[in-house]
């Protein structure tokens, strides 16, 4: 059975998409969470499942090899995200929600399932940490607590992951700007910059090398450690491959093919690590025939820049991946040339090759006529008043695929005039389908509400009805308009109203409550309803969503069946089971008395006249005893020829009156009998009172025979 959608499914999906985690690679942290879940519960399978619009996708999969996702229709976790507590299914084969589930009837043949919802800080339940077994199981209280904590840990990890990605992107952009600024300054003022970095002067004829202290410091040395310095000194600290590159660059410069030498080198630091430096230099002096004599330059540590470059490349790759996942890209329109520039992702959305550069008419041709007119009007207004637009429009790709896109754009100015339109394009087909599915679901819910045979209602936190379905109102003898606005207390027995106030306190505290409630119809009839209610406090005005089934007939039937199990089939009197029921509800101050009755020489009757006569005596004795007690008292056949008379709310004098009445009417009894009585002491058990009455009976019999 497909799970119903959560109340704010669209918001939940937005929160899930914002995490940018769907279809990402596995990560050690989340794999550790699922392993911990499997170890803590002793289960062979543990998953970190994220419930998307039409599927559940596994961020981490322990023990379910070869499965990355399943349909949401079959997802157990789609049921888990409907509540805040751990969902436990002991045996899916006998659970109505899952008996025909393909994951139960076919592979992997799930029997046991327990899942803890992953609830983000905004309240969205986006998935679960769950454990699975192919055999029926159950979790201990501690294991359920551990699973719930792992669900909370997963939520925090996912949000921290997203925050880290945001910080990384911002930092990469900042460092990129800083790097370009530093390099621009270096190119614009090489001599000035060379004074703040390592400088070198090479006597090409002698091979000697003049270095400043900064050059030595770059590799963790002092000038004294490098003296006497020569070109071989530099070579000794330079990476072999990079030195060959430097030699080629110098030779090209000597031959006049390059205006200066510029290359990046790896140098060996004193601490054993390698640093990256940028080397720049040029010939400063030549002889009469043009042969180089002296060359000067600078050396700058670019290790951090190289690290930034590596991070930038990783960030760009990451942005490309996230753009693919979010299906969003950027575009630019040159208003003078009327040509578009598309990012790779925008090309993917259009299903055209990367680098596709359409003109305005070509770009608008991807939209149906009505949508094209809407977009043209938005562009015209933006160019006119400088305001941007944000539209959702139908779209047809180059391959004829029907889709929906979100088009966002704004105008950029140059010299006070509109010069470019820039914006973003996002493929939103799945979201549009989800919205449509939500609309269909809401329509179906309205029909269910109108035609349901059970009770479906909403009430505020004071207990006043806000809505109720027609069937429930009719069952109580009211119209819907008569029910709405009433307080629940008005349709409840007066003695039960304090219980309703306690219910209101419970549901505000726990946000959910289940139990039984009794409502009074217009005609005074009582109806018993079994309910499960949920508090929705996400809106400005919280309300309780109630759902209940009328179990009046079932309750009466169960009461009748229960009473039948407590009756002796021969005499119609109560059997010993009634003693357990009375004992279970016994309070310290309750007053009960017991008269123990034993038939005299009953065995002789059986032996002389047969069991039929014996049965007649037992039946008659039960009737005899019942005639001498009140309806609220109990006559019990304790077994064989022993009876108990349990008197409610009596004292010693009341017991004596009943005993005397029985003895005075002995002639009406089918057989002689002996009595013993006792009154329950405060706090004593019923069994103890019966034992005292038995002792009194045997004492009386001894006196009679003595």
LINNORCOR-V838293 format. One line per field, one symbol per residue. ss: DSSP state (a for helix, b for strand, c for the rest). phi: phi as a letter, one per 20 degrees, with the letter a starting at -180 (. if undefined). burial: I if it has 24 or more other C-alpha atoms within 12 Angstrom, else O. Layout:
# LINNORCOR-V838293
ss->???
phi->???
burial->???
This chain:
# LINNORCOR-V838293
ss->ccccccccaaaaaaaaaacccccccccaaaaaaaaaaaaaacccbbbbbbbcccbbbbbbbbccccccbbbaaaccaaaaccccccbbbccaaacccccccaaaaccccccbbbbbbbbcccccbbbbbbbbbcccccccaaaaaaaaaaaaaaaaaaaaaaaaaaaaaaaaaaaaaaaaaaaaaaaacaaaaaaccbbbbbbccccbbbbcaaaaaaccccaaaacccbaaaaaaabcaaaaaaaaaaaaaaaccccccbbbbbbbbcccccbbbbbbbbbbbbbcccccbbbbbbbbbbcaaaaaaaaaaaaaaaaaaaaaaaacbbbbbbbccccbbbbcaaaaaaaccccccccbaaaaaccccaaaaaaaaaaaaaaaaacccbbbbbbbbcccccbbbbbbbbbbbbbccbbbbbbbbbbbcaaaaaaaaaaaaaaaaaaaaaaacccbbbbbccccbbbbbcaaaaaaccccaaaacccbaaaaccaaaaaaaaaaaaaaaaacbbbbbbbbbcccccbbbbbbbbbbbccccccbbbbbbbbcaaaaaaaaaaaaaacbccccccbccaaaaaaaaaccccccbbbbbbbbccaaaaaaaacaaaaaaaaaaaaaaaacccccccbbbbbbccbbbbbbbcccaaaaaaaaaaaaacaaaccccbbbbbbbccccccaaaaaaaaaaaaaaaaaaaac
phi->.fffffgdfffffffffffldfmeffcgffffffffffffdmefcbcdddeefcbddefccdndgnceacffgeffffeffebeefecdfbffdegfcgdfffefdfelfddbbcdfedffenfeerbdccccecgbbdfgfffffffffffffffffffffffffffffffffffffffffffffffcffffffdcfdbcdeffenfcddeffgffgdmddgffeffebffffgfddggfffffffffffffgenecfbebbdcddeeffnedddcddcabfdbcefenffdbccacccfdgffffffffffffffffffffffflcbdbbdefeemdeddfgfffffflcfgnfceefffffffdggfffffffffffffffdmeebbcdcfbcffenffbccdddbbdddclmcgccdcacccecgfffffffffffffffffffffdfeeecbcbefenefdbbfgfffffencefffefnfegffdcggfefgfffffffffffembbcrccdddfgenfececedbdceddeefdfbdedbbdfdgfffffffffffffddffeenffefffffffffefdgefdcccdeccfelfgffffednfffffffffffffgfffdcegeecdcefqlddccddddlcdgffffffffffffdgfeffafbcdbcbdffgnfefffffffffffffffffffef
burial->OOIIIIIIIIIIIIIIIIIIIIIOOOOOOIIIIIIIIIOIIOIIIIIIIIIIIIIIIIIIIIIIOOOIIIIIIIIIIIIIIIIIIIIIIIIIIOOOOIOOIIIIOOOOIIIIIIIIIIIIOOIIIIIIIIIIIIOOOIIOOOIIOIIIIIIIIIIOIIIOOIOOIOOOIOOIOOIIOOOOOOOOOIOOOIOOOIOOIIIIIIOIOOOOIIIIIIIIIIIOOOOOOIOOIOIOIIIOIIOOOIIOOIOOIIOOIIOOOOOIIIIIIIIIIOOOOOIIIIIIIIIOOOOOOOOIOIIIIIIIIIIOIOOIIOIIOOIOOIIOOIIIIIIIIIIIIIIOOOIIIIIIIIIIIIIIOOOIIIOIOOIIIIIOOOIIOOIIOIIOOIIOOOOIIOIIIIIIIOOOOOIIIIIIIIIIOOOOOIIIIIIIIIIIIIIOOIOOOIOOOOOOOOOOIOOIOIIIIIIIIIIIIIIIIIIIIOIIOOOIOOIIOIIIIIIIOOOOOOOIOOIIOOIIOOIIIOOIIIIIIOOOOIIIIIIIIIIIOOOOOOIIIIIIIIIOOOOOOOOOOOOOOIIIOOIIIIIIOIIOOIIOOOOOOOIIIIIIIIIIOIOOOOOOOOOOOIIOIIIIIIIIIIOIIOOOIIIIIIOIIIIIIIIIOIOOOIIOOIIOOIOOOOOOIIIIIIIIIIIIIOOOIIIOIIIIIIIIIIOOOOOOOO
